[in-house]
Amino acid sequence: MSTETSHFHDICAVSDIVPATGVCALVEGRHVAVFRVGQGQFHAIDNVDPQSGASVLSRGLVGSLGDRVVVASPLYKNHFDLRTGECVEAPQNSVRAHTVRIEGERVLLALSR
């Protein structure tokens, strides 16, 4: 997966994302899930579940598998690594991971290409 990024988009306020949850954003026509895990840690992956085609990953349960921070798809329960987008159970169903940064109290995101 490519790590090249475009410019950053303002997504929301930091306070708009409750810790250990995600939100969905539409960025350049792509559904993206942005997650807040721990103090000041934010990750973003594509929001579309590759098995179903539904835009639902932002609604999944955030947790960990070993040293991986993951979200479990609410539909098929596959786990997606929030740092890389890799699907733990079926790597062929992996999604893109995107770059997130915080500026002041705003969450910014750059899409991976």
N, C-alpha and C positions, 0 to 999 in steps of 0.2 A: 504494500500500500504506500502510496506516495505521501511524503510529508511536506511537499511544497504547498505553501499557503498563499491565499490572495489577501486583500486588505481586511481589516477587522471591522465587524459589524457590532453596533450597540444592541445587545439583546434585552437586558432588563436591569433592574437594581439588584444588588447582592441580596437584599432583604426579601426580594420576591421569591427566592428559592429557599424553602425550609430545609434545614440540614437533613441528610439521608433521603432526599427526594430529588425528582427531576421535573423539568418543564419542557414543553415542546416549543420550538421556534421555527418559523419559515424563513430561510436564508437563501436568497438567490434561487428560489423555487425548490429548495431541498428541505425536507422535514428533518430537523436536528433535535436531539434530546440533550439537554444541558443538565448536569447533575452537580449537586453540592454534597460533598462527603467530608466530614471532619471540619476542623476550623480552617477556613480559607482555601480548601481544596475544591477545585471545580474541574469537571471533565465533560467532554462532549463526544457523542457518537451519532451516526445516522439514527433516526427515530423509527424507521420502517423495519419491521420484523421480516427477515428474508423468507421465512417459511410461509407466512400468511399474506404478506404484502400490506398488512395493516400498520398504520402509524401509531404504535402503542408502546415502544420501549421506554419512553419517558414515564410511563405509569407502572413500570415494573418495580420489584422489590430490590433495594440496594443492600448489598452485603459483601461478604468476602468468601473466597475459596482459597485456602492457604494464604499466600501473600498477595493474591490478586483481589482488587476491588472490582466487583461485578454488579450487573443488574440482571435479574431473571425476567425473561419475557413473560408478560402476563398470559400469553396464549399457549405457548408450547413449553414454557419453563426452561428453555435454553438459557445459558449464562453467557453474557457478553462482557469481556474485560473492558473496563471503562478507560484504561490507558491506551489500549491498542485497537479495540473494536473486535478482537478475535472472539469467535464463538467457541467456548470451551469444549462443548460436546461434539460439534460438527464444524471444524475450521472452514469448510467450504461455504458456510453460511455467515462468515464474518462480515462486519460492516466497517465503514470508514470511521476513524477517530479524527477529531478536529481539535485545533488549538484554541485554548481558552486563556484569557488573561483578565486580571482585575485592574481597573484604573479608577481610583477613588472608590466610589460605592457602586460602580457600574460593571456589569459582566460583558466582556467583549469576546467575539468569536471570529475566527478565520477558518474558512472551509479548506479542507485538504483536497487536493486535486488528484 
